[in-house]
Amino acid sequence: MKAVVFTLGCKVNEVESASLMSSLENLGWTTSDKLCPADIYVLNTCAVTREAEKKSRQLIARAKKCNPDAPIYVCGCASQKDAGQFAREGVKFVCGARGKQAVIAAVCADFGGDADAACRSVYPKQVRTRAFIKIEDGCNNFCSYCVIPYLRGRVTSRPPQDIVREISKTAALEVVLTGINISAYGSDCGTSLAKLLSLIGDCGKRVRLGSVECTVIDEEFLTACRSVPGFAPQFHLSLQSGSSAVLKAMNRRYTREEYLKKCRMIYEFFPQAAITTDIIAGFPAESEEDFLQSLSIIDEAGFARVHAFAFSPREGTVAFSMKDIPAQVKSRRLHELLKKAAEAENAFIRSREGCVREVLFEDFNGTYTGGYTPEYIKVYVPGRHEGAGMVRLLSPMNDGALGELVR
């Protein structure tokens, strides 16, 4: 029997899907994370934007094309937000973002098996060179545009000893600490992300952080990062706007000046660091001057990469009741942000030309093997390669850089 567990959305969703795959395999199922012919489909949905929610609904039709008779099990943030939108023919079971292991109980009810035994002491199935380690769930920030805290709930941290144990057991060359808001790790149980990093120490793997808030950046935190021998100096430092006025309207709890101060602190500890970020185009409170500040901060912060996207109003958030900016204005601003982001990424890669970096190889396209440097530059090396290698970066190529194997 074969099960497909297909995922939309964030890395946390991917980790949770990988846990479901491990539980299903404990029941004797073979699993895949690609949409293909199978006996059942588990669809893990996303609700971060309207478009993501729409794509989540469309997954049902996509799964039915692979096998119209297979039962479908739906979970995730979109079904947590509105389970009724997935109630249609062929959908056997629906649950939300919380307690996704209920899917395993539902499968066992339909096909047999011991759900408790299948879910006991399960770590996510490793399907890539990098292993994503979920360290917490939930968020207490309640940014005015974000629906996720209402769907995921408050911060719940995972015991540090269990995290360290999972890291020790994975065969991956790199581990990525991920969660809904990892900056808040430990705030519910008397510890912190800095203390967790100190516990991880020399684990024999590259260690990378998921997205962090600038409010977590201080000397104690950066010292803890530097104490990890395999620490990857790439900080995805969530921004959202370069304007202090817009940040206040977003309920982001820091100013432009404070954010830039934290960037400078990172460069003091890690001179070769890559700082990446997210910026929203066209938030309701954003004036043209505010938008220009978002453009200018890209150079001022020295971003290596910017994920830019247009504001999407979400029901149930404070920003939903704000007056939206015309679509054509958002579209123009997004286009300008994307252009500026591409220039910044190209400049960052060119600044690393001639440098030799360790690359962890991940995929082969028939001509080049792709992998990532500690700064998260995608590098393409001619030929097929596995594991890790020292690579000289030559020039920008595709979404990264062309490299040559040194050894």
Secondary structure, DSSP 8 states (H G I E B T S, - for coil): -EEEEEE-S-HHHHHHHHHHHHHHHHTT-EEESS--S-SEEEEEE--SSHHHHHHHHHHHHHHHHH-TTS-EEEEEHHHHH-GGGG-STTEEEE--SS-TTHHHHHHHHHH---HHHHHTT------SSEEEEEEEE--S---TT--HHHHH-S-EE--HHHHHHHHHH---SEEEEEES-GGGTTTTTT--HHHHHHHH-S-SSEEEE--EEGGG-SHHHHHHHHTSTTB--EEEEE-B-S-HHHHHHTT----HHHHHHHHHHHHHH-TT-EEEEEEEE--TT--HHHHHHHHHHHHHHT-SEEEEEE----TTSGGGGS----HHHHHHHHHHHHHHHHHHHHHHHHHTTT-EEEEEEEEE-SSEEEEE-TT--EEEEES---SEEEEEEEEEETTEEEEEE--
